[in-house]
Amino acid sequence: MDDHIRKLIEEQYGLAIESLVEAPRQFVAETFILNCSDIRYFCKIVDKPLFIPPIIESLPVINELYKKGLERLNYPIPTRKGELYLQKDGSLIVLFNYIDAEQSEDYDFYSFGRLISTLHSATSKIDVTTAKEDFDYRYAESFEKQLNNIVESDSADRITQSLRTLLIKYLDEVRHDYTNFLDLSQQLKAGEHKMVITHGDPGGNTLVKSPTDLYLIDWDNILLAPPERDTWFFQHESEFIRGYQSINSNYQIDHRLSHFFTYNRYFEDLVEYFAEILGTGTEVYRKKNLAGLEEDCLEGWLRPSIRQFDPYS
């Protein structure tokens, strides 16, 4: 952590940081554990402009969720002036309560379903303005431009050329899925949908004290959206659905919405990986993101998830 940021935190939060420990680097942020006398805080520093606006919009909602009784989450700590974040030199700085548990996906699906259902059920208690799902692909212009530039690139940079080779392998399929995604987006815009407070990526952002003792973290893009924004990944987990229905008994997955959020995650992740691979990071960092794009988006789970409901050939 930069000394200037450390001093800013101490001044604005009224803290004396005795020591700090680097936490694992996230895709979105640098993270630190701050030890202050007999209390710890979790600090998140975000320097990627793409992610800062939705995080800022989400912070008041997280704060309100906590105040209204949803305790199984990390919530922002206000500064001495009552602000929920600081900004310095283009970076966003947020302090959260520290939860002594490991980030893991090794949890009981029934308990996790109940936790997500509890979050969605809290929607009526939230009085602060919350961004709403509009079924637009927010990166459409960037994606189309990036994809064409990569495919047409004659760059001598080896990583750029490796990215080009990888995308050409899947190009027809990606374009097929993109057309279907935009068509589905237009269909859903014309309908009426139940909207609830959603996390957006709960499955990979859970702290586990025990398989049934769970906490949600990394609320980077809260939206009022259909429940499927949080449930699509678990639609085939019967215990998750049973846990969810233990609170919202009438819930049944709308598969068109589930397909939309699968597409949306796929094309959002592609744009975010493109930015990191083609950016100014080190060669090691860019290679790591190239491998991540291949594993997460194309080979590992996102493209195969789409193939489950659209067996393209």
C-alpha positions as CSV (number, residue, x, y, z in Angstrom):
1,M,0.0,0.0,0.0
2,D,1.3,3.4,-1.0
3,D,2.3,5.5,2.1
4,H,0.1,8.4,0.9
5,I,-2.9,6.2,0.8
6,R,-2.1,4.8,4.3
7,K,-1.9,8.3,5.7
8,L,-5.1,9.3,4.0
9,I,-6.9,6.3,5.5
10,E,-5.6,7.1,9.0
11,E,-6.5,10.8,8.7
12,Q,-10.0,10.3,7.1
13,Y,-11.1,7.3,9.3
14,G,-9.4,8.4,12.5
15,L,-7.4,5.2,12.7
16,A,-3.9,4.3,13.8
17,I,-2.8,1.4,11.5
18,E,-0.4,-0.7,13.5
19,S,0.3,-3.1,10.6
20,L,-1.1,-4.3,7.3
21,V,-1.1,-7.5,5.4
22,E,-1.6,-7.9,1.7
23,A,-4.6,-10.0,0.9
24,P,-4.9,-12.0,-2.3
25,R,-5.0,-9.7,-5.4
26,Q,-8.5,-9.7,-6.9
27,F,-9.3,-9.1,-10.6
28,V,-11.0,-5.8,-9.6
29,A,-8.9,-4.6,-6.7
30,E,-5.8,-4.7,-4.5
31,T,-6.8,-5.8,-1.0
32,F,-5.3,-5.4,2.4
33,I,-6.1,-6.4,6.0
34,L,-5.5,-3.4,8.3
35,N,-4.6,-4.2,12.0
36,C,-5.6,-1.3,14.2
37,S,-5.2,-1.9,17.9
38,D,-7.8,-4.5,18.8
39,I,-9.8,-4.3,15.5
40,R,-9.2,-5.3,11.9
41,Y,-10.5,-3.8,8.7
42,F,-10.5,-5.1,5.1
43,C,-9.3,-2.4,2.6
44,K,-10.1,-2.5,-1.1
45,I,-8.3,-0.2,-3.6
46,V,-9.6,-0.1,-7.1
47,D,-7.7,1.6,-9.9
48,K,-9.7,0.3,-12.9
49,P,-12.0,3.0,-14.2
50,L,-14.4,0.5,-15.7
51,F,-15.4,-0.8,-12.2
52,I,-15.4,2.3,-10.0
53,P,-18.8,3.8,-10.9
54,P,-20.9,0.6,-10.1
55,I,-19.0,0.1,-6.9
56,I,-19.7,3.6,-5.7
57,E,-23.4,3.1,-6.6
58,S,-23.5,-0.1,-4.7
59,L,-22.0,1.1,-1.4
60,P,-25.1,2.9,0.0
61,V,-27.2,-0.2,-0.8
62,I,-24.8,-2.5,1.1
63,N,-24.8,0.0,4.0
64,E,-28.6,0.0,4.0
65,L,-28.8,-3.8,3.8
66,Y,-26.7,-4.0,6.9
67,K,-28.7,-1.4,8.8
68,K,-31.9,-3.2,8.0
69,G,-30.7,-6.4,9.5
70,L,-28.8,-8.4,6.8
71,E,-25.7,-9.2,8.8
72,R,-24.1,-11.9,6.7
73,L,-22.2,-9.5,4.5
74,N,-19.2,-7.2,4.6
75,Y,-20.3,-3.6,4.8
76,P,-18.5,-0.3,4.3
77,I,-17.1,1.6,7.2
78,P,-17.9,5.3,7.1
79,T,-15.1,8.0,7.3
80,R,-15.1,10.6,10.0
81,K,-17.3,12.7,7.7
82,G,-19.7,9.9,7.1
83,E,-18.6,9.1,3.5
84,L,-18.5,5.5,2.4
85,Y,-15.3,5.7,0.3
86,L,-12.3,7.8,-0.5
87,Q,-10.8,8.7,-3.9
88,K,-7.2,9.6,-4.6
89,D,-5.3,9.9,-7.9
90,G,-8.0,8.0,-9.8
91,S,-8.2,5.1,-7.3
92,L,-11.2,4.2,-5.2
93,I,-10.5,3.3,-1.5
94,V,-13.1,1.5,0.6
95,L,-12.8,0.1,4.2
96,F,-15.0,-2.8,5.2
97,N,-15.6,-4.8,8.4
98,Y,-13.2,-7.7,8.6
99,I,-14.7,-11.2,8.6
100,D,-12.5,-14.0,9.9
101,A,-13.3,-16.6,7.4
102,E,-11.9,-18.1,4.2
103,Q,-13.2,-17.3,0.7
104,S,-14.4,-20.6,-0.7
105,E,-17.0,-22.3,-2.8
106,D,-17.0,-25.3,-0.5
107,Y,-20.4,-24.6,1.1
108,D,-23.7,-26.3,1.8
109,F,-26.0,-25.5,-1.2
110,Y,-29.1,-25.5,0.8
111,S,-27.7,-22.9,3.2
112,F,-26.4,-20.9,0.3
113,G,-29.8,-20.9,-1.4
114,R,-31.4,-19.6,1.8
115,L,-28.8,-16.9,2.1
116,I,-29.5,-15.6,-1.5
117,S,-33.2,-15.9,-0.9
118,T,-32.9,-13.9,2.3
119,L,-31.0,-11.2,0.4
120,H,-33.7,-11.0,-2.3
121,S,-36.4,-10.9,0.4
122,A,-34.9,-7.8,1.9
123,T,-35.6,-5.7,-1.2
124,S,-38.8,-4.1,0.3
125,K,-36.7,-2.8,3.2
126,I,-34.3,-0.8,1.1
127,D,-35.0,2.9,0.8
128,V,-31.9,4.1,-1.1
129,T,-31.7,4.5,-4.8
130,T,-30.6,1.3,-6.5
131,A,-29.5,0.9,-10.1
132,K,-31.9,-1.2,-12.1
133,E,-31.3,-3.9,-14.7
134,D,-32.3,-2.5,-18.1
135,F,-31.3,-5.6,-20.2
136,D,-28.8,-3.6,-22.2
137,Y,-25.3,-4.9,-22.8
138,R,-23.3,-2.1,-21.3
139,Y,-20.1,-3.0,-23.1
140,A,-21.7,-3.4,-26.6
141,E,-19.7,-0.7,-28.3
142,S,-16.4,-1.7,-26.6
143,F,-16.9,-5.4,-27.4
144,E,-17.7,-5.0,-31.1
145,K,-14.7,-2.6,-31.5
146,Q,-12.3,-4.8,-29.5
147,L,-13.3,-8.0,-31.3
148,N,-12.9,-6.5,-34.8
149,N,-9.6,-4.9,-33.8
150,I,-8.2,-8.1,-32.4
151,V,-9.2,-10.3,-35.3
152,E,-7.8,-7.8,-37.9
153,S,-4.7,-7.1,-35.9
154,D,-1.3,-7.4,-37.5
155,S,0.6,-6.6,-34.3
156,A,3.9,-8.2,-33.8
157,D,3.2,-8.5,-30.1
158,R,3.2,-12.2,-29.3
159,I,0.4,-12.1,-26.7
160,T,-1.9,-10.1,-29.0
161,Q,-1.3,-12.6,-31.7
162,S,-2.0,-15.5,-29.3
163,L,-5.3,-13.8,-28.4
164,R,-6.1,-13.3,-32.1
165,T,-5.4,-17.0,-32.8
166,L,-7.6,-18.1,-29.9
167,L,-10.5,-15.9,-30.9
168,I,-10.4,-16.9,-34.5
169,K,-10.8,-20.5,-33.4
170,Y,-14.2,-19.6,-31.8
171,L,-15.1,-16.6,-33.9
172,D,-18.2,-17.9,-35.7
173,E,-19.5,-19.3,-32.4
174,V,-18.9,-16.0,-30.5
175,R,-20.7,-14.0,-33.2
176,H,-23.6,-16.5,-33.2
177,D,-23.9,-16.2,-29.4
178,Y,-23.6,-12.4,-29.6
179,T,-26.5,-12.1,-32.1
180,N,-28.7,-14.4,-29.9
181,F,-27.7,-12.3,-26.8
182,L,-28.8,-9.1,-28.4
183,D,-32.0,-10.6,-29.7
184,L,-32.9,-12.0,-26.2
185,S,-32.0,-8.6,-24.7
186,Q,-34.6,-6.9,-26.9
187,Q,-37.3,-9.5,-26.0
188,L,-36.7,-9.1,-22.3
189,K,-36.9,-5.3,-22.5
190,A,-40.5,-5.6,-23.7
191,G,-41.6,-7.6,-20.7
192,E,-42.4,-7.0,-17.0
193,H,-40.2,-8.8,-14.5
194,K,-40.0,-9.1,-10.7
195,M,-37.0,-7.1,-9.5
196,V,-35.0,-7.8,-6.3
197,I,-31.7,-6.6,-4.8
198,T,-29.1,-8.8,-6.4
199,H,-25.4,-9.3,-5.8
200,G,-24.4,-10.3,-9.3
201,D,-21.7,-12.8,-8.6
202,P,-22.5,-14.5,-5.2
203,G,-21.1,-17.9,-5.9
204,G,-17.5,-17.0,-6.1
205,N,-17.7,-14.3,-3.4
206,T,-18.6,-16.1,-0.3
207,L,-16.7,-16.4,3.0
208,V,-17.1,-19.8,4.7
209,K,-16.7,-20.2,8.4
210,S,-18.4,-23.6,8.1
211,P,-20.4,-25.1,5.2
212,T,-23.6,-23.6,6.8
213,D,-22.0,-20.4,8.2
214,L,-21.7,-18.1,5.1
215,Y,-21.1,-14.4,4.4
216,L,-21.4,-12.5,1.1
217,I,-18.6,-10.2,0.0
218,D,-17.4,-8.1,-3.0
219,W,-20.7,-6.3,-3.7
220,D,-19.2,-4.6,-6.8
221,N,-22.3,-4.2,-8.9
222,I,-25.6,-4.3,-7.0
223,L,-28.7,-4.1,-9.2
224,L,-32.4,-4.3,-8.9
225,A,-32.8,-7.3,-11.2
226,P,-34.7,-10.5,-11.6
227,P,-33.6,-13.2,-9.1
228,E,-32.0,-15.1,-12.0
229,R,-29.1,-12.7,-11.9
230,D,-28.0,-14.5,-8.8
231,T,-29.5,-18.0,-9.3
232,W,-28.6,-18.8,-12.9
233,F,-25.4,-20.5,-12.1
234,F,-27.1,-22.8,-9.5
235,Q,-30.2,-23.7,-11.5
236,H,-29.2,-27.3,-11.7
237,E,-28.3,-27.6,-8.0
238,S,-31.5,-29.1,-6.4
239,E,-30.4,-28.3,-2.9
240,F,-29.7,-24.6,-3.7
241,I,-33.2,-24.4,-5.3
242,R,-34.7,-26.1,-2.2
243,G,-32.9,-23.7,0.1
244,Y,-34.1,-20.7,-2.0
245,Q,-37.7,-22.0,-2.0
246,S,-37.6,-22.5,1.8
247,I,-38.0,-18.7,2.0
248,N,-39.5,-17.8,-1.4
249,S,-41.8,-20.9,-1.8
250,N,-43.3,-20.0,-5.2
251,Y,-40.0,-19.3,-7.0
252,Q,-39.5,-21.1,-10.3
253,I,-36.5,-20.3,-12.6
254,D,-37.4,-18.3,-15.7
255,H,-35.1,-19.9,-18.2
256,R,-35.1,-17.0,-20.7
257,L,-33.8,-14.8,-17.9
258,S,-31.3,-17.4,-16.8
259,H,-30.0,-17.6,-20.4
260,F,-29.7,-13.8,-20.6
261,F,-27.6,-13.6,-17.5
262,T,-25.4,-16.4,-18.7
263,Y,-24.8,-14.5,-22.0
264,N,-24.3,-11.3,-20.1
265,R,-21.6,-12.7,-17.8
266,Y,-19.9,-14.3,-20.9
267,F,-19.7,-11.0,-22.8
268,E,-18.8,-8.9,-19.9
269,D,-16.0,-11.2,-19.0
270,L,-14.7,-11.2,-22.5
271,V,-14.5,-7.3,-22.6
272,E,-12.8,-7.2,-19.2
273,Y,-10.2,-9.8,-20.2
274,F,-9.6,-8.1,-23.5
275,A,-8.7,-4.9,-21.6
276,E,-6.2,-6.6,-19.3
277,I,-4.6,-8.7,-22.1
278,L,-4.2,-5.6,-24.4
279,G,-3.3,-3.2,-21.6
280,T,0.0,-2.0,-20.2
281,G,0.6,-4.7,-17.6
282,T,3.6,-6.9,-17.4
283,E,4.0,-9.8,-19.8
284,V,3.4,-12.2,-16.9
285,Y,0.2,-10.4,-16.0
286,R,-1.1,-10.3,-19.6
287,K,-0.3,-14.0,-20.1
288,K,-2.2,-14.8,-16.9
289,N,-5.3,-13.0,-18.2
290,L,-5.0,-14.7,-21.6
291,A,-5.0,-18.1,-19.8
292,G,-7.9,-16.9,-17.7
293,L,-9.9,-15.9,-20.8
294,E,-9.4,-19.3,-22.4
295,E,-10.2,-21.2,-19.2
296,D,-13.1,-19.1,-17.8
297,C,-14.8,-17.9,-20.9
298,L,-14.1,-20.3,-23.7
299,E,-13.1,-23.7,-22.4
300,G,-13.9,-23.9,-18.7
301,W,-17.5,-22.9,-18.0
302,L,-19.1,-19.9,-19.7
303,R,-19.2,-21.0,-23.3
304,P,-20.0,-24.6,-22.3
305,S,-22.8,-23.2,-20.1
306,I,-24.3,-21.5,-23.2
307,R,-23.9,-24.7,-25.2
308,Q,-26.2,-26.5,-22.7
309,F,-29.2,-24.4,-23.9
310,D,-27.9,-23.7,-27.4
311,P,-26.0,-26.7,-28.9
312,Y,-24.3,-24.7,-31.6
313,S,-22.7,-26.8,-34.3
